[in-house]
Amino acid sequence: MQSSDSTFVQKYYPLILIAIGGFFLLFPFGDIGGEYAFYLAGVIGFATLIIGVFVYYQKRTTYSSSLRKKMKILGILFLASLAAIPLIGVGMGVAVGLGHAFYDPSSLNDTQDIDPVVLQTRVLDWVNTNRVKNDVGGLNLDDTLNSLAKLRSTSMANESPEQAEVISDLDVNLIAKNNDLECVIGDNIMPVQEYVLFIPHSKFVTIEKMVDFVMDFLIEHETEKNTVFDSDSILTGISVSKNDEFLVVVQNFC
């Protein structure tokens, strides 16, 4: 004599196979086991679902009319979801196309395309404006310090990122002395301070965004912040150089 559980499984196993197949297709196995689990679950789920549907149609006359109606509705919904996939793809393509029509990513400025002179001016304006706000007075551009900043930024831009980091750590006062670019105020040779910022090439909507990036760096790093707002500094030089990999901003003070 067969048990009621055995009779239930024998009668409804096509629906059980359909349910199992749907589970394997819908459950996010890929998030748990990676790409291999995703594809394996997809194959098992699809095969199980197809077998379940095939057997169901062979045995469908043994089921009640109510159950057959429900299965028909589920089948229509399943086919509709499959048909919706390409429609969704077309809709996304149209949306992307319209987005590009009104917003062209190529119109963004790359750091490689930024005018170094404009960036130098904007950075200096920001520094002086915020020094005044902090009651330490603005800075005057000095030709000698400009030349020193240019020497420093160019030497780093001509090197790899690793070597540029090494050069950035060299004593700027020793370099100034060796190149006769010392800061002289009155009869005194004054010590020079500087900050160096390396910016890997990336996209910014405007040069103002680029300046904001530089300024955020100066505010967030204590050493650079103290250098920029040193009340004893009255002169400055600034230079921006670039290569294929990064942009170098150098500003010195004395």
Buried (B, 14 or more C-beta within 10 A) or exposed (E): EEEEEEEEEEEBBBBBBBBBBBBBBEEEBBEEEEEEBBEBBBEBBEEBBEBBBEBBEEEEEEBEEEEBEEBEEEBEEBEEEEEEEEEEEEEEEEEEEEEEEEEEEEEBBEBBEBEBEEBBBBBBEBBBEBBEEEEBEBBEBBEBBBBBBBBBBBBBBEBEEEEBEEBBEEEBBEBBEEEEBBBEEEEEBBEBBBBBBBBEBEBBEEBEEBBBBBBEBBEEBEEBBEBBBBEEBBBBBBBBBBBEBBBBBBBBBB
